[in-house]
């Protein structure tokens, strides 16, 4: 079979890329084994440096505090606190890695996976019985209407005083529901009092009617924005239940459905007016977060969370280096939301007695070099392939791992394809069509591709066209990135491309790269991810035409009219919209395989990016930790999966 014919065939050996040597264990069986292996108990001490200070970077009035507000937060650390500990959703994840089924949506508050109508337009969720909220609403059961309440809050208008800064809808991810749930847009626009596509025919049934088949709807219902909001204890007709009156931040008053709750939650008085309610004492802004057992939580009704620790303490006032030293001294068990410093990891790995206390897991962001396919010479696929073969990716990873970024240490691990492995369930984990010895690049192969391009007239493998001179690239003024850009510049000079690298501050670089009219040829150093482990949240924003105002740096799918309007000389660019549209309505494994095929097609037939690293999380834990896991959904430590050795308390 020829290479082109084989491109989109996921052969049987592809499933073997998981690298499992033992008899596979079903996720449910694995979860049961983990649950039975350790005793519950103890206090988990997991520092979270500055989490509430950077989770919401837009400056807001001091009276607004969106920390732990499920409708407002869009950072992985907060999502993990919701998933592991505070909020259950209709579907959720088991808090494990991809190879352990960690990105497979599973029933959580739903009794089973949803029924999908033959036309794909109606999803039916049936709820578990007897699930109750945490105190002070321990007598209140979760019902289908509570999910409708959450989506209404997601789509309601944001406060006028901050609307210009946070957007027109209160929910930061309202767009995941706005265009697919029937009546959602009309409700958000104030043209309807209810969302017509949401029905609760009884307390245990939620019907979701869609405007078009949406195969990833189950993933969208794993997001905390859909977690149930209980009714007001005195006035059940109150539109947003206990969240009413808290448009400036509901998180301090959050009513839990998970195994934990904010310490002091039982004292929140929801019968008092919202402005007079005192929040739970377990959250002290900028200082600490303390979670305690939710007495309403029944482990027999939760197959996803072992919830080992009785209490979780997260001091916030430190920094990564300081908190990591506390892990060394046994004062902390781990740093929850930041990679361990390079020197600490190296020290532990050199010591046989300490090496087992380091854990590295690839997570869900890709470091890549996007190339603008509408800018010469990158309008030629052979030039793009030559760039993919010329770059020393191993060298870039060494620089990437050398120093901390503003958000922590990067810890890049090898990758050879565009998407994060979670959304293709590791089908492509070993796939790399541009692999070179040691991942250092191979000039001979790169020049072979350049010789096939229209920019190498004498076919010597070195570009001799003026378009290859002073090609405009942009990078961030961020630690190692300028040095990485210099390495890329040196690598590409070997095939006749000279870069004019602009080093910009912060988001100026991002704006320069993503605004089409700047005609930036490429970027060095940014990382790309999705909000949930499905290709729709990853491929659509980056490679589909409707999202060109967002992060489609390569201009894939731009129309002739758009290119003319933006001042490009190119009149056409590659387009994969039809392939994306084929994937979107599919459900389950069929959709996963469709995204894997799209990844392969992009890598070999389009070549818009040069992926060189997966962002990985590396943790160092104290000797009190008996078991530990990464949650692939958030790429953070699964706090519910951390078992504390009994001898420690």
C-alpha positions in Angstrom: 0.0 0.0 0.0 1.4 3.4 -0.9 2.1 6.1 1.6 -0.8 8.3 0.5 -3.2 5.4 0.6 -2.1 4.4 4.0 -2.2 7.8 5.5 -5.8 7.7 6.8 -5.8 4.0 7.7 -5.5 3.4 11.5 -3.9 0.0 11.2 -4.3 -2.5 14.0 -0.8 -1.9 15.3 -1.7 1.7 16.0 -3.7 0.7 19.0 -0.5 -0.9 20.3 1.1 2.6 20.6 -0.2 2.6 24.2 2.9 0.7 25.1 1.1 -1.6 27.6 3.0 -4.8 28.2 0.7 -6.3 30.7 -2.9 -7.7 30.3 -5.1 -4.6 30.0 -7.3 -3.7 32.9 -10.7 -2.2 32.4 -10.9 1.4 33.8 -13.7 0.4 36.1 -11.7 -2.5 37.5 -8.6 -0.3 37.8 -10.5 2.3 39.7 -11.9 -0.3 42.1 -8.4 -1.7 42.7 -7.1 1.8 43.5 -10.0 2.5 45.9 -9.6 -0.8 47.8 -5.8 -0.5 48.1 -5.5 2.3 50.6 -7.4 3.5 53.7 -9.1 6.8 53.8 -7.8 9.3 56.3 -5.2 11.9 57.0 -4.6 15.5 55.9 -3.2 16.3 52.5 -1.0 19.4 52.5 -0.8 20.6 48.9 0.5 24.1 48.3 -1.1 26.2 45.6 1.0 29.3 45.1 -0.9 32.3 44.0 -3.7 30.3 42.4 -6.5 32.8 43.1 -4.3 35.6 41.9 -3.7 34.4 38.4 -6.7 32.3 37.6 -8.5 35.5 36.6 -6.0 37.9 35.0 -8.5 40.7 34.1 -8.4 43.5 36.6 -11.7 43.8 38.4 -13.2 45.9 41.2 -12.1 44.6 44.6 -15.7 43.5 45.4 -15.5 40.9 42.6 -13.9 37.5 43.5 -14.4 34.8 40.8 -12.2 32.2 42.5 -14.0 28.9 42.6 -16.9 30.3 40.6 -17.8 27.5 38.2 -19.2 29.8 35.5 -16.2 32.1 35.4 -13.0 30.1 35.8 -11.1 28.8 32.8 -7.8 27.5 34.3 -6.8 23.9 34.8 -6.1 24.2 38.6 -9.6 25.4 39.4 -11.1 22.8 37.1 -9.2 20.2 39.0 -10.5 21.5 42.4 -14.0 21.2 40.9 -13.6 17.7 39.5 -11.7 16.1 42.3 -13.3 17.6 45.2 -16.2 20.1 45.0 -18.5 19.6 42.1 -19.9 16.6 40.4 -21.3 16.9 36.8 -23.5 14.7 34.7 -20.4 13.1 33.2 -16.9 13.3 34.5 -13.4 11.6 34.5 -11.7 9.1 36.8 -8.8 11.4 37.6 -6.2 9.2 36.0 -3.9 9.4 32.9 -4.8 8.8 29.3 -3.5 5.2 29.3 -5.7 4.6 32.4 -8.9 5.9 30.7 -8.5 9.3 32.2 -10.0 11.2 29.3 -13.1 9.1 28.8 -16.3 10.8 30.0 -18.1 8.5 32.4 -21.4 8.7 34.3 -21.1 10.8 37.4 -24.3 12.3 38.5 -25.9 10.6 35.5 -26.9 7.1 36.2 -25.6 5.9 32.8 -24.3 7.3 29.6 -26.8 9.5 27.8 -29.1 8.2 25.1 -28.7 10.0 21.8 -31.5 10.1 19.3 -30.9 8.6 15.8 -30.7 12.1 14.3 -28.2 13.3 17.0 -30.4 16.2 18.0 -31.7 15.0 21.4 -29.6 13.8 24.3 -31.3 12.2 27.3 -29.6 12.2 30.7 -31.0 10.1 33.6 -29.8 11.1 37.0 -28.8 8.9 40.0 -31.2 8.9 42.8 -30.5 10.1 46.3 -27.6 12.5 45.6 -27.7 15.3 48.1 -25.9 18.6 48.4 -23.4 19.4 51.1 -24.4 21.3 54.2 -26.2 23.7 54.8 -28.4 22.1 52.1 -27.9 18.5 53.1 -31.6 17.7 52.9 -31.8 18.9 49.3 -31.5 16.3 46.5 -30.0 17.0 43.1 -32.6 17.2 40.4 -32.6 17.8 36.7 -33.8 21.4 37.1 -30.5 22.2 38.9 -28.6 21.6 35.7 -30.9 24.0 33.8 -30.2 26.6 36.5 -26.5 26.2 36.0 -26.7 26.7 32.2 -29.0 29.7 32.7 -26.4 31.3 34.9 -23.7 30.4 32.3 -25.7 32.2 29.6 -27.0 35.2 31.6 -25.7 38.7 30.9 -22.6 39.6 32.9 -22.7 42.5 35.4 -22.8 45.8 33.6 -20.0 47.2 35.7 -17.5 44.6 34.4 -19.1 43.5 31.1 -16.4 45.2 29.0 -13.8 43.2 30.8 -15.3 39.7 31.1 -17.6 39.6 28.1 -21.3 39.9 27.6 -22.2 36.5 29.1 -21.4 35.7 32.7 -20.1 32.2 31.7 -16.6 32.3 30.3 -17.4 29.2 28.2 -20.9 30.1 27.2 -19.9 29.6 23.5 -19.9 25.8 24.1 -23.6 25.9 24.6 -24.8 29.1 22.9 -24.9 27.8 19.4 -25.7 24.1 19.9 -28.5 24.0 22.5 -31.8 25.1 21.0 -33.0 28.4 22.4 -29.7 29.2 24.2 -28.9 32.2 22.0 -32.4 33.6 22.3 -32.1 33.3 26.1 -28.7 34.9 26.2 -29.9 37.8 24.0 -32.9 38.4 26.3 -35.4 37.3 23.7 -36.7 34.3 25.8 -37.2 33.7 29.5 -36.1 30.1 29.3 -33.8 27.9 27.2 -36.2 26.0 25.0 -33.7 23.2 24.3 -33.5 22.2 28.0 -36.3 20.1 29.5 -36.8 18.4 32.9 -39.9 16.2 32.4 -39.3 14.8 35.9 -36.7 15.2 38.6 -34.5 12.4 37.2 -34.5 13.2 33.5 -32.8 16.0 31.6 -33.5 16.4 27.9 -31.1 18.5 25.8 -32.3 19.4 22.3 -29.7 20.6 19.8 -29.6 22.8 16.8 -27.2 20.4 15.0 -25.6 17.0 15.8 -22.8 17.7 18.3 -20.8 14.5 19.0 -18.8 16.0 21.9 -21.8 17.2 23.9 -20.9 14.7 26.6 -17.5 16.4 27.0 -19.1 19.8 27.3 -21.3 18.4 30.2 -18.1 17.5 32.1 -17.3 21.2 32.5 -17.9 22.8 35.9 -20.2 25.4 34.3 -22.8 22.7 34.0 -22.6 21.5 37.6 -25.9 21.7 39.4 -26.9 24.8 41.4 -29.4 24.0 44.2 -32.7 25.9 44.6 -33.1 28.7 47.1 -34.2 27.0 50.4 -37.0 29.5 51.1 -38.0 30.5 47.6 -37.6 27.6 45.0 -38.8 29.9 42.3 -35.7 32.1 42.6 -34.2 32.0 39.1 -30.6 31.2 39.9 -31.3 29.4 43.2 -28.6 30.0 45.8 -26.3 31.6 43.2 -28.8 34.5 42.8 -27.3 37.8 43.8 -23.7 36.5 43.4 -22.8 37.8 39.9 -19.7 39.2 41.6 -18.6 35.7 42.5 -20.4 32.6 43.7 -17.4 30.5 44.6 -17.2 31.7 48.2 -20.7 30.4 48.7 -20.4 27.3 46.6 -22.6 24.3 47.6 -20.7 21.1 47.0 -21.8 17.8 45.5 -18.3 16.3 45.6 -16.5 14.4 48.4 -15.2 17.7 49.9 -16.6 21.1 50.7 -15.1 24.4 51.8 -14.5 24.4 55.5 -17.3 26.4 57.2 -19.8 25.8 54.4 -22.3 24.5 56.9 -22.5 28.0 58.4 -23.5 29.9 55.2 -27.0 31.3 55.7 -28.8 31.3 52.3 -31.9 32.6 54.0 -30.1 36.0 54.5 -30.0 38.5 51.6 -27.0 37.9 49.3 -25.3 41.1 50.4 -25.5 40.0 54.0 -24.3 36.4 53.7 -21.0 35.5 55.2 -18.9 33.3 52.9 -17.4 30.0 54.0 -14.4 30.4 56.2 -12.3 27.8 54.3 -11.2 30.3 51.7 -9.1 33.2 52.7 -8.2 35.3 49.6 -4.6 35.1 48.7 -3.7 33.0 51.8 -5.3 29.6 52.0 -8.0 27.1 50.9 -9.2 24.4 53.2 -11.4 21.5 52.1 -13.1 19.1 54.5 -15.3 16.0 54.1 -18.7 16.6 52.7 -20.9 14.5 55.0 -23.5 14.2 52.3 -21.1 12.4 49.9 -21.7 8.7 49.6 -18.6 6.8 48.3 -20.9 4.0 47.2 -22.6 6.4 44.7 -19.3 7.8 43.3 -17.3 5.4 41.1 -14.8 8.1 40.1 -13.3 9.5 43.3 -11.6 7.5 46.0 -11.2 10.7 48.0 -8.5 9.3 50.3 -7.6 12.3 52.5 -10.1 13.5 55.1 -8.9 17.1 54.8 -7.0 19.0 52.1 -5.0 22.2 53.0 -3.8 24.4 50.2 -1.7 27.4 51.4 -1.5 30.0 48.6 0.9 32.6 49.8 4.2 31.0 48.8 6.1 30.5 45.5 7.2 27.3 43.7 10.8 27.4 45.0 9.8 28.1 48.6 7.0 25.5 48.5 9.3 22.9 46.9 11.8 23.3 49.8 8.9 22.6 52.2 8.2 19.3 50.3 11.9 18.5 50.9 11.4 19.1 54.6 8.2 17.2 54.8 6.1 20.3 55.7 4.1 19.9 52.5 3.2 16.8 50.5 3.3 18.3 47.0 2.9 21.6 45.1 -0.5 21.2 43.5 -0.5 23.4 40.4 3.1 23.9 39.4 6.0 21.9 38.1 8.8 21.0 40.5 12.1 23.0 39.9 14.6 21.4 37.6 17.4 21.2 40.3 15.0 19.6 42.8 14.0 16.9 40.2 17.6 16.2 39.3 18.6 15.9 42.9 15.8 13.4 43.6 16.4 11.3 40.5 20.1 10.9 41.4 19.2 9.5 44.8 17.8 5.9 44.7 15.9 6.5 47.9 14.2 9.6 46.5 13.8 8.8 42.9 10.4 7.1 43.4 9.0 10.3 44.7 9.2 12.0 41.3 6.4 11.7 38.8 6.4 13.0 35.2 3.3 12.8 33.0 2.9 14.4 29.5 -0.1 16.7 29.7 -2.3 18.5 27.3 -0.5 21.4 25.7 1.7 21.3 22.6 4.7 23.5 22.0 4.9 24.1 18.3 6.1 26.5 15.6 3.2 27.6 13.5 3.9 28.7 9.9 1.7 31.1 8.1 0.7 29.3 4.9 -0.3 32.6 3.2 3.2 34.1 3.6 6.1 33.3 1.2 8.0 31.0 1.3 5.7 29.1 3.6 3.0 28.9 0.9 5.0 26.0 -0.5 4.4 22.7 1.3 8.0 21.5 0.5 9.4 24.5 2.3 7.2 23.7 5.3 8.4 20.1 5.2 12.0 21.2 5.0 11.6 23.4 8.1 10.1 20.4 9.9 13.2 18.3 9.1 15.8 21.0 9.7 14.9 22.1 13.3 16.7 20.5 16.2 13.7 19.7 18.4 15.8 18.1 21.1 17.8 21.3 21.4 14.6 23.4 21.8 13.4 21.1 24.5 16.7 21.4 26.4 16.3 25.2 26.4 12.6 25.0 27.2 13.4 22.9 30.3 16.3 25.0 31.5 14.5 27.9 33.3 11.0 28.6 34.7 8.4 30.6 32.8 6.1 33.0 34.6 3.6 30.1 35.1 6.3 27.6 36.3 8.7 25.1 34.7 7.8 23.8 31.3 9.2 20.3 31.3 8.8 19.6 27.6 8.7 15.9 26.4 9.0 14.7 22.8 6.1 14.8 20.4 5.9 14.4 16.6 2.4 15.4 15.7 0.0 18.3 16.1 -2.6 17.3 18.7 -2.4 16.4 22.3 -2.4 12.7 22.8 -5.4 12.7 25.1 -7.9 13.7 22.4 -6.7 10.8 20.2 -6.5 8.4 23.2 -2.8 7.7 22.5 -3.5 6.4 19.0 -0.7 8.6 17.7 1.6 8.6 20.7 4.5 7.2 18.6 3.6 8.9 15.3 6.2 11.3 13.9 6.5 11.6 10.1 9.5 13.9 10.5 11.5 11.9 13.0 15.3 12.4 12.7 18.2 10.7 14.6 18.2 12.0 18.2 15.4 14.4 17.2 18.2 16.8 16.2 17.1 17.5 12.7 18.7 16.2 9.5 20.0 18.8 7.1 20.3 16.4 4.2 16.6 15.4 4.3 15.6 19.0 4.8 17.6 20.1 1.7 16.0 17.3 -0.2 12.6 18.8 0.5 13.7 22.3 -0.2 15.1 21.2 -3.6 11.5 20.1 -4.5 10.1 23.5 -3.8 9.6 26.5 -6.1 12.0 28.5 -4.1 15.1 26.6 -5.0 15.9 27.2 -8.6 19.2 25.4 -8.8 17.9 22.4 -6.8 20.8 22.4 -4.3 18.6 22.3 -1.3 19.2 25.9 -0.3 16.5 28.5 -0.9 17.8 31.1 -3.4 14.6 33.2 -3.7 14.5 36.7 -2.0 11.3 35.5 -0.2 13.6 33.4 2.1 15.4 36.5 3.4 14.4 38.4 6.5 11.3 36.3 7.1 9.3 37.9 9.9 8.9 35.7 13.0 7.8 36.7 16.5 8.6 35.3 20.0 7.9 36.3 23.5 10.3 38.1 25.8 10.0 35.2 28.2 13.0 33.5 29.7 14.4 31.0 27.2 12.2 31.9 24.2 14.6 34.4 22.6 17.4 31.8 22.8 15.1 29.2 21.3 14.3 31.6 18.5 18.0 32.0 17.9 18.4 28.3 17.6 15.6 28.0 15.1 17.2 30.9 13.1 20.5 29.0 13.0 18.8 25.8 12.0 16.9 27.4 9.1 19.9 29.2 7.7 21.2 25.7 6.7 18.4 25.6 4.1 18.7 29.2 3.1 15.9 30.8 5.2 17.0 33.7 7.3 14.6 34.9 10.0 13.9 38.4 11.3 12.8 37.6 14.8 10.8 40.2 16.7 10.9 39.7 20.5 7.7 41.2 21.9 6.3 41.6 25.4 3.6 39.4 26.9 0.4 39.3 24.8 1.8 41.7 22.3 3.5 38.8 20.7 0.3 36.8 20.7 -1.6 39.6 19.1 1.1 40.1 16.5 1.0 36.4 15.6 -2.8 35.9 15.5 -4.0 39.1 13.8 -4.1 38.2 10.1 -3.2 41.7 8.8 0.2 41.6 10.5 1.2 38.8 8.0 3.6 37.3 10.6 5.3 34.3 9.0 5.6 32.2 12.2 5.9 32.2 16.0 8.3 30.5 18.3 7.5 29.3 21.8 3.8 29.4 22.3 1.9 26.4 23.6 -1.5 25.2 22.5 -4.2 23.2 24.2 -7.9 22.6 24.5 -10.5 23.1 27.2 -11.6 19.5 27.2 -10.1 16.3 25.7 -11.9 16.3 22.4 -10.7 17.4 19.0 -13.5 19.9 18.6 -11.9 22.1 21.3 -8.5 21.8 19.8 -8.7 21.5 16.0 -11.6 23.9 15.4 -10.0 27.0 16.9 -6.7 26.4 15.1 -7.5 25.0 11.7 -11.1 25.9 10.8 -12.0 29.0 8.9 -14.6 30.5 11.3 -12.0 30.9 14.0 -9.4 32.9 12.0 -9.8 35.8 14.4 -8.7 33.5 17.2 -5.6 31.3 17.1 -5.4 30.0 13.5 -1.9 31.4 13.1 -1.4 29.3 9.9 -4.4 30.9 8.2 -5.7 27.4 7.3 -9.1 27.7 5.5 -9.0 31.4 4.7 -11.0 32.4 1.7 -9.7 34.3 -1.3 -11.7 37.4 -0.2 -10.3 37.2 3.3 -6.7 37.0 2.0 -7.3 40.0 -0.3 -8.8 42.0 2.6 -5.8 41.2 4.8 -3.3 42.2 2.1 -1.8 38.9 1.2 -0.5 38.2 -2.3 -1.5 34.5 -1.9 -5.0 33.7 -3.3 -5.5 30.3 -1.7 -4.4 28.3 1.3 -5.0 24.7 2.5 -8.5 24.0 3.8 -9.6 21.2 6.1 -13.1 22.5 7.0 -14.8 19.5 5.3 -12.7 17.0 7.3 -13.5 18.8 10.5 -17.2 18.8 9.7 -17.1 15.1 9.2 -15.7 14.6 12.7 -17.9 16.9 14.6 -21.2 14.9 14.7 -19.5 11.6 15.4 -19.8 10.1 18.9 -17.3 8.1 21.0 -14.6 6.0 19.4 -15.6 6.9 15.8 -14.9 10.6 16.6 -11.6 9.8 18.3 -10.4 8.0 15.2 -11.6 10.8 13.0 -9.5 13.3 14.9 -6.5 11.0 14.7 -7.0 10.8 10.9 -7.2 14.6 10.7 -4.0 14.9 12.7 -2.2 12.6 10.2 -3.6 14.5 7.2 -2.5 17.8 8.6 1.0 16.5 9.4 1.6 15.0 6.0 -0.6 16.8 3.5 -0.7 20.3 5.0 2.2 20.7 7.5 1.1 23.9 9.1 3.2 23.6 12.3 6.4 22.1 13.6 5.4 20.4 17.0 8.5 19.8 19.1 7.3 19.2 22.7 4.4 18.2 24.9 4.2 20.2 28.1 4.6 17.7 30.9 3.9 18.0 34.6 6.7 16.8 36.9 5.8 16.5 40.6 7.9 15.7 43.7 6.0 14.4 46.6 6.7 13.9 50.3 7.4 10.5 51.9 3.8 10.6 53.3 2.3 10.0 49.9 1.4 6.4 49.4 -0.4 6.8 46.0 -0.6 9.6 43.5 -2.0 10.3 40.0 -2.3 13.0 37.4 -5.7 13.9 36.1 -5.4 13.9 32.3 -8.5 16.1 32.0 -6.8 19.0 33.8 -3.2 17.8 33.7 -3.0 18.6 37.4 -2.5 16.4 40.5 -5.6 14.5 41.3 -6.1 15.5 44.9 -8.8 12.9 45.4 -6.3 10.2 44.3 -3.5 11.1 46.8 -3.4 8.6 49.6 -1.6 9.6 52.8 0.4 6.9 54.6 -1.3 6.1 58.0 1.9 6.5 59.9 2.1 10.2 59.0 -0.6 11.6 61.2 
